[in-house]
């Protein structure tokens, strides 16, 4: 997320500096114009033009520097406000600390949105909780039409990642797995939502919680085809640094 904020802070700073220069240049033109006019009248055109350029560009540069400082303040204020808003939105997706099957613990409800259907039908709420067991995740993978996993290997894999599950009345309907070095990088290795429960805000809630748990830079290991819009809505920025072993065919 740091790159996301840096790009927008720089844009705000540049715009502020540009408008500062423009205001200084245009605002000082009426003051500098008589010098140019006198230069033409006295045949000292170079001197008059030099005064005109010196006054207008000098004022523009001076106000541009002021605009640069103002832009940095505005950029920092915007970043702080945006982070406060993100934290405020993220509080509705608080994660239960107790691991275990079914998301045991005081999980907070997520208001689920229906993709289609009568608006008067009450939908069950979905809880986000830490802890995912291999059997529930295996069943979710099968419902998502993915290959059935080796449960023994899956258990070992789950023990190496931070696992957050979305539970609908004891049934796992979404999962995000996070791998972190505890310092510089955190990587989302898996993000999956039950096909029958998509477009209800579950994936967004899981990614927000992954961002809250992440340390350093947050990256996504792989983005399934067709989900680019989802990640852009989460303010993710595509990055093309690094290589994947065995991906020679894709790079050709």
C-alpha positions as CSV (number, residue, x, y, z in Angstrom):
1,X,0.0,0.0,0.0
2,X,3.0,2.4,0.4
3,X,3.4,2.6,-3.3
4,X,-0.3,3.4,-3.7
5,X,0.0,6.3,-1.3
6,X,3.3,7.5,-2.7
7,X,1.9,7.9,-6.2
8,X,-1.1,9.9,-5.1
9,X,1.0,12.1,-2.7
10,X,3.3,12.9,-5.5
11,X,0.4,13.7,-7.8
12,X,-1.1,16.1,-5.2
13,X,2.3,17.7,-4.7
14,X,3.0,18.2,-8.4
15,X,-0.5,19.7,-9.0
16,X,-0.1,22.1,-6.1
17,X,3.3,23.2,-7.3
18,X,2.1,23.7,-10.9
19,X,-0.9,25.8,-9.9
20,X,1.3,27.8,-7.5
21,X,3.6,28.6,-10.4
22,X,0.7,29.4,-12.7
23,X,-0.8,31.8,-10.2
24,X,2.5,33.5,-9.6
25,X,3.2,33.9,-13.3
26,X,-0.2,35.2,-14.3
27,X,-0.7,37.2,-11.1
28,X,2.6,39.1,-11.6
29,X,2.1,39.7,-15.4
30,X,0.2,43.0,-14.8
31,X,3.0,44.2,-12.6
32,X,5.7,43.2,-15.1
33,X,3.9,44.4,-18.3
34,X,4.8,48.1,-17.8
35,X,8.5,47.3,-17.8
36,X,8.1,45.5,-21.2
37,X,6.0,48.4,-22.5
38,X,8.6,51.0,-21.4
39,X,11.3,48.8,-23.1
40,X,9.5,49.0,-26.4
41,X,8.9,52.8,-26.1
42,X,12.6,53.5,-25.2
43,X,14.0,51.0,-27.7
44,X,15.5,49.0,-24.8
45,X,13.5,45.9,-25.7
46,X,16.0,43.4,-24.3
47,X,16.1,45.2,-20.9
48,X,12.3,45.4,-20.8
49,X,11.9,41.8,-21.8
50,X,14.4,40.8,-19.1
51,X,12.5,42.6,-16.4
52,X,9.2,41.0,-17.6
53,X,10.7,37.5,-17.6
54,X,12.5,38.0,-14.3
55,X,9.3,39.3,-12.5
56,X,6.9,36.8,-14.0
57,X,9.1,33.7,-13.7
58,X,10.5,34.7,-10.4
59,X,7.1,35.1,-8.9
60,X,6.0,31.8,-10.5
61,X,9.0,29.9,-9.1
62,X,8.5,31.5,-5.7
63,X,4.8,30.5,-5.5
64,X,5.6,27.2,-7.1
65,X,7.9,26.5,-4.1
66,X,5.2,27.5,-1.8
67,X,2.7,25.3,-3.7
68,X,5.2,22.4,-3.3
69,X,5.2,22.7,0.4
70,X,1.4,23.1,0.5
71,X,1.1,20.1,-1.8
72,X,3.1,17.9,0.6
73,X,1.0,19.0,3.5
74,X,-2.2,18.2,1.5
75,X,-0.8,14.9,0.4
76,X,0.0,13.9,4.0
77,X,-3.4,15.0,5.2
78,X,-5.1,13.1,2.5
79,X,-3.1,9.9,3.3
80,X,-3.9,10.2,7.0
81,X,-7.6,10.7,6.3
82,X,-7.7,7.8,3.8
83,X,-6.0,5.5,6.3
84,X,-8.4,6.5,9.0
85,X,-11.3,5.8,6.6
86,X,-9.8,2.4,5.8
87,X,-9.4,1.5,9.4
88,X,-13.0,2.6,10.1
89,X,-14.3,0.5,7.3
90,X,-12.1,-2.4,8.4
91,X,-13.5,-2.5,11.9
92,X,-16.7,-4.1,10.7
93,X,-14.7,-7.1,9.6
94,X,-12.8,-7.7,12.9
95,X,-11.2,-11.1,13.2
96,X,-11.8,-13.5,16.1
97,X,-8.5,-14.5,17.7
98,X,-9.3,-18.1,18.5
99,X,-8.5,-20.7,15.9
100,X,-10.5,-23.8,15.2
101,X,-13.1,-25.4,13.1
102,X,-16.1,-23.3,12.3
103,X,-14.4,-20.1,13.3
104,X,-14.9,-20.6,17.0
105,X,-14.6,-17.5,19.2
106,X,-16.4,-14.1,19.3
107,X,-16.3,-13.5,15.5
108,X,-17.9,-10.3,14.2
109,X,-20.7,-10.6,11.6
110,X,-20.2,-9.5,8.1
111,X,-23.4,-8.2,6.4
112,X,-23.7,-10.3,3.3
113,X,-25.0,-8.9,0.1
114,X,-27.1,-11.0,-2.3
115,X,-26.0,-11.1,-6.0
116,X,-29.6,-11.5,-7.1
117,X,-33.0,-12.4,-5.7
118,X,-35.9,-10.9,-3.7
119,X,-34.8,-8.1,-1.4
120,X,-37.2,-9.3,1.4
121,X,-35.3,-12.6,2.0
122,X,-33.0,-12.3,5.0
123,X,-29.6,-13.7,4.2
124,X,-27.5,-15.5,6.8
125,X,-24.6,-13.5,8.1
126,X,-21.0,-14.6,7.5
127,X,-18.4,-14.6,10.2
128,X,-14.7,-13.9,9.7
129,X,-12.5,-15.9,12.1
130,X,-8.9,-17.1,12.3
131,X,-8.2,-20.8,11.9
132,X,-9.1,-23.1,9.0
133,X,-9.0,-26.9,9.1
134,X,-8.0,-29.0,6.2
135,X,-11.3,-30.9,5.8
136,X,-13.3,-27.7,5.5
137,X,-10.9,-26.2,3.1
138,X,-10.8,-29.4,1.0
139,X,-14.6,-29.3,0.7
140,X,-14.5,-25.7,-0.3
141,X,-11.9,-26.5,-3.0
142,X,-14.1,-29.2,-4.4
143,X,-17.2,-26.9,-4.5
144,X,-15.1,-24.4,-6.4
145,X,-14.4,-27.1,-9.0
146,X,-10.7,-27.3,-8.1
147,X,-8.7,-30.5,-7.7
148,X,-9.3,-32.4,-4.4
149,X,-6.2,-31.8,-2.2
150,X,-4.1,-34.3,-0.3
151,X,-5.5,-33.6,3.2
152,X,-2.3,-34.7,5.0
153,X,-0.1,-32.3,2.9
154,X,-2.8,-29.6,3.3
155,X,-2.7,-29.8,7.1
156,X,1.1,-29.3,7.0
157,X,0.7,-26.4,4.6
158,X,-2.0,-24.7,6.8
159,X,0.4,-24.9,9.8
160,X,2.8,-22.6,7.9
161,X,0.4,-19.8,7.0
162,X,-1.9,-17.4,8.7
163,X,-5.4,-18.6,7.8
164,X,-8.6,-16.6,7.9
165,X,-11.9,-18.2,7.1
166,X,-15.4,-16.9,6.3
167,X,-17.9,-19.1,8.0
168,X,-21.6,-19.3,7.2
169,X,-23.3,-21.2,10.0
170,X,-20.3,-23.5,10.5
171,X,-19.6,-24.0,6.8
172,X,-16.4,-22.5,5.3
173,X,-17.4,-20.3,2.4
174,X,-14.2,-18.3,1.9
175,X,-10.6,-18.4,2.9
176,X,-7.4,-16.3,2.6
177,X,-4.0,-17.6,3.5
178,X,-1.1,-15.3,4.3
179,X,2.6,-16.1,4.3
180,X,4.9,-13.5,6.1
181,X,8.6,-13.1,6.8
182,X,7.6,-10.9,9.8
183,X,9.5,-7.9,8.6
184,X,9.5,-6.8,4.9
185,X,7.0,-9.0,3.0
186,X,3.7,-10.6,3.4
187,X,2.2,-12.7,0.5
188,X,-1.4,-13.8,0.0
189,X,-0.9,-17.4,-1.3
190,X,-4.6,-18.3,-1.6
191,X,-7.9,-16.4,-1.8
192,X,-11.0,-18.4,-2.5
193,X,-14.7,-17.8,-2.1
194,X,-17.4,-20.4,-2.6
195,X,-19.0,-19.8,-6.1
196,X,-22.4,-19.7,-4.5
197,X,-21.4,-17.0,-2.1
198,X,-19.5,-14.6,-4.3
199,X,-20.4,-10.9,-4.9
200,X,-21.4,-10.6,-1.3
201,X,-18.4,-8.7,0.1
202,X,-16.7,-11.8,1.5
203,X,-13.6,-11.6,-0.6
204,X,-13.2,-7.9,0.2
205,X,-13.5,-8.6,3.9
206,X,-10.9,-11.4,3.8
207,X,-8.4,-9.2,1.9
208,X,-8.9,-6.3,4.4
209,X,-8.1,-8.7,7.2
210,X,-5.1,-10.0,5.4
211,X,-3.9,-6.4,5.0
212,X,-4.4,-5.8,8.7
213,X,-2.4,-8.9,9.6
214,X,0.4,-8.2,7.0
215,X,3.8,-6.8,7.9
216,X,5.7,-4.7,5.4
217,X,4.7,-4.8,1.8
218,X,1.6,-6.9,0.9
219,X,1.7,-8.9,-2.3
220,X,-0.6,-11.5,-4.0
221,X,1.2,-14.5,-5.3
222,X,-1.2,-15.1,-8.2
223,X,-4.4,-13.5,-9.5
224,X,-6.9,-15.8,-11.2
225,X,-8.0,-14.7,-14.7
226,X,-11.0,-12.5,-14.6
227,X,-10.4,-11.1,-11.0
228,X,-8.2,-8.1,-12.0
229,X,-11.1,-5.7,-11.4
230,X,-11.6,-7.1,-7.9
231,X,-8.0,-6.4,-6.9
232,X,-8.1,-2.9,-8.5
233,X,-11.1,-2.0,-6.4
234,X,-9.0,-2.9,-3.4
235,X,-6.4,-0.3,-4.6
236,X,-3.9,-3.0,-5.6
237,X,-1.2,-1.9,-8.1
238,X,0.0,-4.5,-10.6
239,X,3.7,-5.2,-10.2
240,X,5.9,-7.1,-12.6
241,X,9.1,-7.8,-10.6
242,X,10.5,-11.3,-10.1
243,X,10.2,-14.7,-11.7
244,X,8.4,-18.0,-11.1
245,X,10.2,-21.3,-11.6
246,X,8.6,-23.4,-14.2
247,X,6.8,-20.4,-15.9
248,X,9.1,-20.4,-18.9
249,X,6.2,-21.2,-21.2
250,X,4.3,-18.1,-20.0
251,X,7.2,-15.9,-20.4
252,X,7.9,-17.0,-24.0
